[in-house]
Amino acid sequence: MSRYTWRTAILEVGMIVVGLVFLFPVYVLFSLAFKAPGDPSPTIGLPSQPTFDNFVNAWQQGGLGGALMNSALVTVVTVGITVLLAASAAYPLSRVGARWSKVAYALFLGGLLLPAQLAMLPLYQTVRDLHLLGSLTGVILVNIGTSMPFAIFLYAGFLRALPPEYEEAAAIDGASGFRTFWSIVFPLLKPITVTIVVLNAVFTWNDFLTPLLYLSNSGNKTVTVAVYGFSGQFGTQWNLVFAGIVISILPILTVYFLLQRYIVQGFAGGLKG
């Protein structure tokens, strides 16, 4: 008896329809990115004469080279420091059973519940008082602060699922707590570390509001702000906007596809805790 039934056929058709719905914005993005100004083809139709001039003009007019470097610097530093701080904080929070650790963990989780808009004004004033407005350092510090609660949450959940036998054996051999964590425990956190790296990298790379607020009126700009620059008071250069979006998503999309298989592993380990 065939296991392929009419229900299976309906399910497959439904999945194909859902896939096409999700692919449609991607099709529109690339179609408009390759469409020359004044192209007579329909708005969502394929370009009659595809051109790469949009990408060249977007790169030159928007200064996307420098913007990509700024975005890469902000993303790499933010993710690197977040991983080091979050892992170091989550380890004692998940292993120490004292009341202070539970209170500290609850305070960190409070950062997941509070809307980011509540901290926008005091954060801006703090960055201003530190004379970091217009610098990438200010953006990095804000991004690290906003990324820490979720990273600690994932690390703590993953650590609670790890058996403590490795640490006990290291303690018997005379290893210090610092040596035990960095030589034994941290390598075991690879799945959840990659998950945190990918999620934070995507969020930081695509962040628009933070660089717009803290880098305004300065020579520094990230790629999202650079693409936004094609929208002006007297009109929007849509062909350059879509070409700039394509250029901006390619680096982070490549990283995501290379590391995506670790994301599920990291969440699966964290959910066990």
C-alpha positions as CSV (number, residue, x, y, z in Angstrom):
1,M,0.0,0.0,0.0
2,S,1.4,3.4,-1.0
3,R,2.0,5.8,1.9
4,Y,1.6,8.7,-0.5
5,T,-2.0,9.8,0.1
6,W,-4.1,12.8,-0.8
7,R,-3.3,14.4,2.5
8,T,0.4,14.1,1.7
9,A,-0.2,15.8,-1.7
10,I,-2.2,18.6,0.0
11,L,0.6,19.1,2.5
12,E,3.3,19.2,-0.2
13,V,1.2,21.8,-2.2
14,G,0.8,23.9,0.9
15,M,4.5,23.8,1.7
16,I,5.3,24.8,-1.9
17,V,2.9,27.7,-1.6
18,V,4.4,28.8,1.7
19,G,7.9,28.6,0.2
20,L,6.9,30.7,-2.8
21,V,5.4,33.3,-0.5
22,F,8.7,33.6,1.4
23,L,10.7,33.6,-1.8
24,F,8.6,36.4,-3.5
25,P,10.3,39.3,-1.5
26,V,13.7,37.9,-2.5
27,Y,12.7,37.7,-6.1
28,V,11.5,41.4,-6.0
29,L,14.7,42.5,-4.3
30,F,17.0,41.0,-6.9
31,S,14.7,41.9,-9.8
32,L,14.7,45.6,-8.8
33,A,18.4,45.6,-8.0
34,F,19.3,44.6,-11.6
35,K,16.7,46.9,-13.2
36,A,17.9,50.1,-14.8
37,P,16.2,53.4,-14.2
38,G,13.3,53.9,-16.6
39,D,13.1,50.2,-17.4
40,P,9.7,49.7,-19.2
41,S,9.1,46.3,-17.7
42,P,6.4,45.9,-14.9
43,T,7.4,46.8,-11.4
44,I,7.6,43.2,-10.2
45,G,8.5,41.9,-13.6
46,L,12.0,40.7,-14.7
47,P,14.3,43.5,-15.9
48,S,14.2,43.8,-19.7
49,Q,17.9,44.6,-19.8
50,P,19.7,43.5,-16.5
51,T,22.5,45.8,-15.5
52,F,25.2,45.8,-12.9
53,D,25.5,49.6,-12.9
54,N,23.2,49.9,-9.9
55,F,25.7,48.0,-7.8
56,V,28.6,50.1,-9.0
57,N,26.8,53.3,-8.4
58,A,25.5,52.2,-5.0
59,W,29.1,51.2,-4.0
60,Q,30.6,54.5,-5.1
61,Q,27.8,57.0,-4.2
62,G,27.0,55.4,-0.8
63,G,30.5,54.7,0.3
64,L,29.6,51.1,0.9
65,G,33.2,50.0,1.1
66,G,33.9,52.0,4.3
67,A,30.4,51.3,5.6
68,L,30.9,47.5,5.2
69,M,34.3,47.8,7.1
70,N,32.6,49.7,9.9
71,S,29.8,47.1,10.1
72,A,32.3,44.3,10.1
73,L,34.3,45.9,12.9
74,V,31.3,46.6,15.1
75,T,29.9,43.1,14.5
76,V,33.1,41.2,15.2
77,V,34.0,43.2,18.3
78,T,30.5,43.2,19.7
79,V,30.1,39.4,19.2
80,G,33.6,38.6,20.5
81,I,33.2,40.6,23.7
82,T,29.6,39.4,24.2
83,V,30.7,35.7,24.0
84,L,33.6,36.2,26.5
85,L,31.6,38.1,29.0
86,A,28.4,36.1,28.7
87,A,30.2,32.7,29.0
88,S,32.2,34.0,32.0
89,A,29.1,35.3,33.7
90,A,26.9,32.3,33.0
91,Y,29.3,29.7,34.3
92,P,29.1,30.7,38.0
93,L,25.5,31.6,37.7
94,S,24.7,28.1,36.6
95,R,27.0,26.2,38.9
96,V,26.7,28.2,42.2
97,G,23.5,27.5,44.1
98,A,23.7,30.5,46.4
99,R,20.9,33.0,46.6
100,W,23.0,35.8,45.1
101,S,23.5,33.8,41.9
102,K,19.8,33.3,41.5
103,V,19.1,37.0,42.1
104,A,21.9,38.0,39.6
105,Y,20.5,35.6,37.0
106,A,17.0,37.0,37.4
107,L,18.4,40.6,37.0
108,F,20.1,39.5,33.7
109,L,16.8,38.0,32.5
110,G,15.1,41.2,33.3
111,G,16.9,42.7,30.4
112,L,14.9,40.4,28.1
113,L,11.6,41.6,29.5
114,L,12.1,45.3,29.5
115,P,11.5,47.1,26.1
116,A,14.6,48.6,24.6
117,Q,12.8,51.9,24.1
118,L,12.7,52.5,27.8
119,A,16.5,52.7,27.9
120,M,16.9,54.7,24.7
121,L,17.1,58.1,26.3
122,P,19.3,57.3,29.3
123,L,21.6,55.3,27.1
124,Y,22.0,58.2,24.7
125,Q,22.7,60.6,27.6
126,T,25.3,58.2,29.0
127,V,27.0,57.8,25.7
128,R,27.0,61.6,25.2
129,D,28.5,62.2,28.7
130,L,31.2,59.7,27.9
131,H,32.0,61.7,24.7
132,L,31.4,58.6,22.5
133,L,28.8,60.0,20.2
134,G,29.8,59.7,16.6
135,S,32.3,56.9,17.4
136,L,32.1,53.2,16.7
137,T,33.1,52.5,20.4
138,G,29.8,54.0,21.6
139,V,27.8,51.7,19.2
140,I,29.8,48.7,20.3
141,L,29.2,49.3,24.0
142,V,25.4,49.7,23.5
143,N,25.3,46.6,21.4
144,I,27.2,44.6,24.0
145,G,24.8,45.7,26.7
146,T,21.7,44.8,24.7
147,S,23.1,41.4,23.6
148,M,24.3,40.2,27.1
149,P,20.9,39.1,28.6
150,F,20.0,36.7,25.8
151,A,23.5,35.3,25.5
152,I,23.7,34.6,29.3
153,F,20.2,33.0,29.1
154,L,21.4,30.6,26.4
155,Y,24.8,29.8,28.0
156,A,23.2,29.2,31.4
157,G,20.7,26.8,30.0
158,F,23.3,24.9,28.1
159,L,25.7,24.7,31.1
160,R,22.9,23.3,33.3
161,A,22.7,20.4,30.8
162,L,26.4,19.6,31.0
163,P,27.4,17.0,33.5
164,P,29.8,18.3,36.2
165,E,32.1,15.2,36.1
166,Y,34.6,16.9,33.9
167,E,35.0,19.8,36.3
168,E,35.2,17.5,39.3
169,A,38.0,15.6,37.6
170,A,39.9,18.8,36.8
171,A,39.5,19.9,40.4
172,I,41.0,16.6,41.7
173,D,43.9,17.2,39.4
174,G,44.5,20.6,41.0
175,A,43.2,22.8,38.2
176,S,41.9,26.2,39.3
177,G,38.4,27.4,38.5
178,F,39.7,29.7,35.8
179,R,41.7,26.9,34.2
180,T,38.8,24.5,34.4
181,F,36.4,26.8,32.7
182,W,38.6,27.9,29.8
183,S,40.4,24.6,29.1
184,I,37.6,22.2,29.7
185,V,34.1,23.8,30.0
186,F,34.4,26.5,27.3
187,P,35.4,24.0,24.5
188,L,32.3,22.0,25.4
189,L,30.1,25.1,24.8
190,K,30.9,25.2,21.0
191,P,27.4,24.5,19.8
192,I,25.7,27.2,21.9
193,T,28.7,29.5,21.3
194,V,28.2,29.3,17.5
195,T,24.4,29.8,18.0
196,I,25.1,33.0,20.0
197,V,27.7,34.2,17.4
198,V,25.3,33.7,14.5
199,L,22.3,35.3,16.2
200,N,24.2,38.3,17.6
201,A,26.1,38.8,14.3
202,V,22.9,38.9,12.3
203,F,21.2,41.3,14.8
204,T,24.2,43.6,15.0
205,W,24.9,43.6,11.3
206,N,21.3,44.4,10.4
207,D,20.8,47.0,13.3
208,F,19.7,50.3,11.9
209,L,18.4,52.4,14.9
210,T,21.6,52.2,17.1
211,P,24.1,53.4,14.5
212,L,21.6,56.0,13.2
213,L,21.3,57.5,16.7
214,Y,24.9,57.3,17.9
215,L,26.7,57.9,14.6
216,S,24.6,60.8,13.2
217,N,26.4,63.9,12.0
218,S,29.7,62.0,11.9
219,G,31.8,60.5,9.2
220,N,31.2,57.0,10.5
221,K,28.3,55.0,9.2
222,T,27.4,51.4,9.0
223,V,26.0,49.7,5.9
224,T,22.4,50.0,7.0
225,V,22.8,53.7,7.5
226,A,24.6,54.0,4.2
227,V,21.7,52.3,2.3
228,Y,19.3,54.6,4.1
229,G,21.2,57.5,2.6
230,F,19.8,56.8,-0.8
231,S,16.4,57.9,0.5
232,G,16.4,61.7,0.5
233,Q,14.0,64.6,0.9
234,F,13.4,65.0,-2.8
235,G,13.1,61.4,-3.8
236,T,14.4,57.9,-3.3
237,Q,16.8,56.1,-5.7
238,W,15.1,52.7,-5.4
239,N,17.4,51.0,-7.9
240,L,20.4,52.0,-5.7
241,V,18.5,51.1,-2.5
242,F,17.8,47.6,-3.6
243,A,21.3,47.2,-5.0
244,G,22.7,48.4,-1.7
245,I,20.5,46.0,0.2
246,V,21.8,43.1,-1.9
247,I,25.4,44.1,-1.3
248,S,24.8,44.5,2.5
249,I,23.1,41.1,3.0
250,L,25.6,39.0,1.1
251,P,28.4,38.9,3.8
252,I,26.1,38.1,6.8
253,L,24.0,35.7,4.7
254,T,27.2,33.8,3.8
255,V,28.2,33.5,7.5
256,Y,24.7,32.4,8.4
257,F,24.5,29.6,5.8
258,L,28.0,28.3,6.7
259,L,27.1,28.1,10.4
260,Q,23.3,27.4,10.4
261,R,23.6,23.7,11.2
262,Y,25.1,24.6,14.6
263,I,22.2,26.8,15.6
264,V,19.7,23.9,16.1
265,Q,22.4,22.0,18.0
266,G,22.9,24.9,20.3
267,F,19.2,25.5,21.0
268,A,18.6,21.8,21.5
269,G,21.3,21.7,24.2
270,G,20.1,24.9,25.8
271,L,16.5,23.7,26.0
272,K,17.5,20.6,27.9
273,G,18.4,22.9,30.8
